[in-house]
Amino acid sequence: MEENQMEKVELHVEGMACGECEAHVNHAVRQLPGIKKVKSSRRKKQTVVEYDPAQVTVGQIRDAVNATGYEVK
């Protein structure tokens, strides 16, 4: 059985102002299937996600972030 290849995406996220904002985004993304790692940085205005593309798409990850009230650019 072949192991799925993990991929990484860096999303530019506007609106995060504090550690709670980062945690809110991280939590929302972790709810999706196939997420291996997620790390948000308000200073860099980004969220970096390692994921299994067989289980989740970048579009679904973007939608999860946007649903938190922050905006993926």
C-alpha positions in Angstrom: 0.0 0.0 0.0 1.4 3.4 -1.0 1.7 6.1 1.6 0.1 9.4 0.6 2.4 12.3 -0.1 2.0 15.2 2.2 2.0 18.7 0.7 2.6 22.1 2.3 0.8 25.4 1.5 1.5 28.9 2.9 -1.5 31.1 3.0 -1.4 34.9 3.5 -4.0 35.6 6.2 -5.1 39.2 7.0 -6.7 40.2 10.3 -4.9 38.1 12.9 -3.9 40.5 15.8 -3.0 38.2 18.7 -2.2 34.7 19.9 -5.9 33.9 20.3 -6.4 34.8 16.6 -3.7 32.4 15.6 -5.2 29.7 17.9 -8.6 30.3 16.3 -7.3 29.8 12.8 -5.2 26.7 13.8 -8.2 25.1 15.5 -10.5 25.7 12.5 -8.0 24.1 10.1 -7.3 21.1 12.4 -10.9 20.2 12.2 -10.5 19.2 8.5 -9.5 15.7 7.5 -5.9 15.0 6.4 -4.3 17.9 8.3 -0.8 16.9 9.6 0.4 20.3 10.9 -0.8 23.9 11.0 1.0 27.0 12.3 -0.2 30.5 12.1 1.8 33.7 12.6 0.2 37.1 13.0 3.5 38.8 12.6 4.2 37.1 9.2 0.4 37.3 8.3 0.5 33.6 7.3 -0.7 30.2 8.1 1.4 27.2 7.0 -0.4 23.9 6.6 1.0 20.4 6.0 -1.8 18.2 4.6 -2.8 15.1 2.7 -4.1 16.2 -0.7 -6.1 12.9 -1.0 -8.2 14.0 1.9 -8.4 17.8 1.7 -8.0 20.6 -0.9 -6.3 24.0 -0.6 -9.8 25.4 -1.3 -11.2 23.7 1.7 -8.4 25.0 3.9 -8.9 28.5 2.6 -12.7 28.2 3.3 -12.0 27.0 6.9 -9.7 30.1 7.5 -12.2 32.5 5.9 -15.0 31.0 8.0 -13.2 32.2 11.2 -13.5 35.8 10.1 -10.0 36.2 8.9 -9.2 36.6 5.2 -7.0 34.5 3.0 -5.4 36.8 0.4 
